Amino acid sequence: SKNSLRPGLGTTVSNFGPEITFGRDVLDYFGDKIAIIKFSFGGTTLNEDWRPPSSAGTVGWLYSGLINDVTACLAHLDSSYEVHLMGMCWMQGETDALDNAKAVNYQINLINFIHDIRTALNFPKMPFCIGMIDSSAGWTYNTAVRQGEINVAKSIDGVSIFDTHGLETDGVHYSTQGQIELGHFFFRYLDGSYASYQSCNEGTTKVFPNPSTVHFKLLLPASLQSTNISL
């Protein structure tokens, strides 16, 4: 519910992330129950901490933790729910951008990460939304990471992307307003991928206007009026 989407879901009781405005936008649009599985850890790399199995080497502890946490959360839901994964939001990469080698490897690591996550969750076309890291000078090799994110979105079906440059930050962290806007962006772009996925897999799902480059509405069949989950 909207009442449960409030500050306190971050590292302290006063912190929060984009899940608040993202969740409220989902509720406003779908008018149904949602569950958000938030799994995050600051100052970590995709090259090591989130490293997916397909990148070889030691699997990242956060990759394993994510799969275990999502699996446990889904198993905890009441069996009467018909669960539909809306997709996954990904806002990460700044720490990889502090090292040239990690920044250069970011593209292939992200390709492998998306593939492995989809395989592990048995959802080969799960919508995946990338929030690009900021082009702040503090992230020394941000250009390589940002371009890698763009290339991944262009090369993999069901992957959407948006630029966070211009959102309010202190040079490192997103401010209150920045987090608010980040949540709105994630909903806007992930919802587009979700709508596309549903229109391709549900004959009774309708998207209009079609084609659309800005705004659209999605009419879901009754069978889909259940719990939507975003990672």
C-alpha positions as CSV (number, residue, x, y, z in Angstrom):
1,S,0.0,0.0,0.0
2,K,1.0,3.6,-0.3
3,N,1.2,3.9,3.5
4,S,4.0,1.4,3.6
5,L,6.0,3.2,1.0
6,R,7.8,5.8,3.2
7,P,11.3,6.8,4.4
8,G,13.0,4.1,6.5
9,L,13.6,1.6,3.7
10,G,17.2,2.7,3.2
11,T,20.3,2.5,5.3
12,T,18.8,4.5,8.2
13,V,15.3,5.3,9.4
14,S,15.3,8.6,7.6
15,N,16.8,7.4,4.3
16,F,14.8,6.1,1.3
17,G,15.4,5.2,-2.3
18,P,13.5,5.3,-5.6
19,E,11.2,2.5,-4.5
20,I,8.8,5.0,-2.8
21,T,7.8,7.0,-5.9
22,F,8.3,4.0,-8.1
23,G,5.9,1.9,-6.0
24,R,3.3,4.7,-5.7
25,D,3.4,5.2,-9.5
26,V,2.8,1.4,-10.0
27,L,-0.2,1.5,-7.6
28,D,-1.6,4.6,-9.3
29,Y,-1.4,2.9,-12.7
30,F,-2.4,-0.7,-11.9
31,G,-4.6,0.0,-8.9
32,D,-3.6,-3.4,-7.4
33,K,-1.3,-5.0,-4.9
34,I,2.4,-4.9,-5.5
35,A,5.4,-6.3,-3.7
36,I,8.8,-4.7,-4.1
37,I,11.9,-6.7,-3.3
38,K,14.7,-4.3,-2.5
39,F,18.2,-5.7,-2.5
40,S,21.1,-3.3,-2.5
41,F,24.5,-2.6,-1.0
42,G,26.5,0.6,-1.5
43,G,30.0,1.0,-2.8
44,T,30.1,-2.4,-4.7
45,T,31.1,-3.5,-8.1
46,L,29.5,-5.6,-10.8
47,N,33.0,-6.9,-11.6
48,E,33.3,-8.5,-8.2
49,D,30.4,-8.2,-5.7
50,W,27.6,-8.7,-8.2
51,R,29.7,-10.9,-10.6
52,P,27.4,-13.3,-12.5
53,P,28.3,-17.0,-13.1
54,S,28.7,-16.4,-16.9
55,S,31.5,-14.0,-16.3
56,A,33.5,-16.9,-14.8
57,G,35.7,-16.5,-11.8
58,T,34.2,-16.2,-8.3
59,V,30.5,-15.6,-8.3
60,G,29.7,-12.4,-6.5
61,W,28.3,-12.6,-3.0
62,L,25.6,-10.1,-3.8
63,Y,24.6,-12.0,-7.0
64,S,24.1,-15.1,-4.9
65,G,22.4,-13.1,-2.2
66,L,20.0,-11.5,-4.7
67,I,18.9,-14.9,-6.2
68,N,18.5,-16.4,-2.7
69,D,16.5,-13.4,-1.4
70,V,14.2,-13.2,-4.4
71,T,13.5,-16.9,-4.3
72,A,12.8,-16.8,-0.6
73,C,10.5,-13.7,-1.0
74,L,8.5,-15.4,-3.8
75,A,8.2,-18.6,-1.7
76,H,6.9,-16.5,1.2
77,L,3.9,-15.1,-0.7
78,D,0.5,-16.7,-0.1
79,S,0.0,-19.5,-2.6
80,S,-3.3,-17.9,-3.6
81,Y,-1.5,-15.1,-5.4
82,E,-0.9,-15.4,-9.1
83,V,2.5,-13.7,-9.4
84,H,3.8,-11.7,-12.3
85,L,7.3,-10.3,-12.3
86,M,7.1,-6.7,-13.6
87,G,10.8,-6.6,-14.0
88,M,14.0,-5.5,-12.4
89,C,15.4,-2.0,-11.8
90,W,19.2,-1.6,-11.9
91,M,21.0,1.5,-10.5
92,Q,24.7,0.5,-10.1
93,G,28.1,1.1,-11.7
94,E,29.7,4.1,-10.0
95,T,32.3,2.0,-8.1
96,D,33.1,0.1,-11.3
97,A,33.7,3.5,-12.9
98,L,36.6,4.2,-10.4
99,D,38.8,1.6,-12.1
100,N,39.6,1.4,-15.8
101,A,39.6,-2.3,-16.1
102,K,36.3,-2.8,-14.3
103,A,34.8,0.0,-16.4
104,V,35.9,-1.6,-19.6
105,N,34.5,-5.0,-18.5
106,Y,31.2,-3.5,-17.4
107,Q,29.4,-4.1,-20.7
108,I,30.1,-7.9,-20.8
109,N,29.5,-8.3,-17.1
110,L,26.1,-6.6,-17.4
111,I,25.1,-8.7,-20.4
112,N,26.0,-11.8,-18.4
113,F,24.2,-10.5,-15.3
114,I,21.0,-9.9,-17.1
115,H,21.2,-13.4,-18.8
116,D,21.9,-15.2,-15.6
117,I,19.3,-13.4,-13.6
118,R,16.6,-14.2,-16.2
119,T,17.8,-17.8,-16.3
120,A,17.9,-18.2,-12.5
121,L,14.4,-16.8,-12.2
122,N,13.1,-18.8,-15.2
123,F,11.9,-15.6,-16.9
124,P,14.0,-15.4,-20.1
125,K,12.4,-12.1,-21.2
126,M,12.0,-10.4,-17.9
127,P,12.0,-6.6,-18.4
128,F,15.1,-5.0,-17.1
129,C,15.6,-1.3,-16.6
130,I,18.9,0.4,-16.4
131,G,19.4,3.8,-14.7
132,M,22.7,5.1,-16.2
133,I,25.3,6.3,-13.8
134,D,25.8,10.1,-13.7
135,S,28.6,11.6,-15.7
136,S,30.0,13.2,-12.6
137,A,33.7,13.8,-12.6
138,G,33.9,11.8,-9.4
139,W,33.3,8.7,-11.4
140,T,36.7,8.8,-13.3
141,Y,35.8,6.2,-16.0
142,N,32.1,7.0,-16.2
143,T,32.2,7.3,-20.0
144,A,33.1,3.6,-20.4
145,V,30.4,2.4,-18.0
146,R,27.7,4.7,-19.4
147,Q,28.5,3.6,-23.0
148,G,28.5,0.0,-21.9
149,E,25.0,0.5,-20.4
150,I,23.8,2.0,-23.6
151,N,25.2,-0.8,-25.7
152,V,23.6,-3.4,-23.5
153,A,20.2,-1.8,-23.8
154,K,20.6,-1.6,-27.6
155,S,21.6,-5.3,-27.9
156,I,19.3,-7.1,-25.6
157,D,15.5,-7.4,-26.0
158,G,13.4,-6.2,-23.1
159,V,16.1,-3.9,-21.7
160,S,15.2,-0.2,-21.2
161,I,17.5,2.6,-20.2
162,F,17.4,6.3,-19.1
163,D,20.0,8.9,-18.3
164,T,20.2,10.2,-14.7
165,H,22.4,13.1,-15.7
166,G,20.6,16.3,-14.4
167,L,19.0,14.7,-11.4
168,E,19.9,16.5,-8.2
169,T,23.0,15.1,-6.4
170,D,25.7,16.2,-4.0
171,G,28.2,15.0,-6.6
172,V,28.0,11.4,-5.3
173,H,24.6,10.6,-3.8
174,Y,21.2,11.5,-5.2
175,S,19.4,14.1,-3.0
176,T,15.8,13.9,-1.8
177,Q,14.5,15.3,-5.0
178,G,16.9,13.2,-7.1
179,Q,15.6,10.0,-5.5
180,I,12.0,11.1,-6.0
181,E,12.6,11.7,-9.7
182,L,14.7,8.5,-10.0
183,G,11.7,6.5,-8.9
184,H,9.4,8.2,-11.5
185,F,11.9,7.4,-14.2
186,F,12.2,3.8,-13.3
187,F,8.4,3.3,-13.4
188,R,8.1,5.1,-16.7
189,Y,10.8,3.1,-18.5
190,L,10.3,-0.3,-16.8
191,D,6.5,0.0,-17.4
192,G,7.2,0.5,-21.1
193,S,9.2,-2.8,-21.3
194,Y,6.6,-4.6,-19.2
195,A,3.8,-3.4,-21.5
196,S,5.8,-4.6,-24.5
197,Y,6.3,-8.0,-23.0
198,Q,2.7,-8.4,-22.1
199,S,1.5,-7.3,-25.6
200,C,3.7,-10.0,-27.1
201,N,2.6,-12.8,-24.8
202,E,-1.1,-12.0,-24.0
203,G,-3.5,-11.9,-26.8
204,T,-6.0,-10.0,-24.8
205,T,-3.6,-7.3,-23.6
206,K,-4.1,-4.0,-25.4
207,V,-1.7,-1.1,-25.6
208,F,-2.8,2.2,-27.1
209,P,-1.9,4.3,-28.9
210,N,0.3,1.9,-30.8
211,P,2.8,2.8,-31.9
212,S,3.6,5.5,-29.2
213,T,6.8,7.4,-28.5
214,V,5.8,9.1,-25.3
215,H,2.7,8.0,-23.4
216,F,0.4,5.0,-23.7
217,K,-2.2,3.1,-21.7
218,L,-2.2,-0.6,-21.0
219,L,-5.3,-2.7,-20.6
220,L,-4.6,-6.0,-18.9
221,P,-6.9,-9.1,-19.1
222,A,-8.6,-10.1,-15.9
223,S,-6.0,-13.0,-15.4
224,L,-3.3,-10.4,-14.9
225,Q,-5.1,-8.3,-12.3
226,S,-3.0,-9.7,-9.5
227,T,0.3,-9.1,-7.7
228,N,3.0,-7.3,-9.8
229,I,6.5,-7.6,-8.4
230,S,9.5,-5.4,-9.2
231,L,13.0,-6.2,-8.1
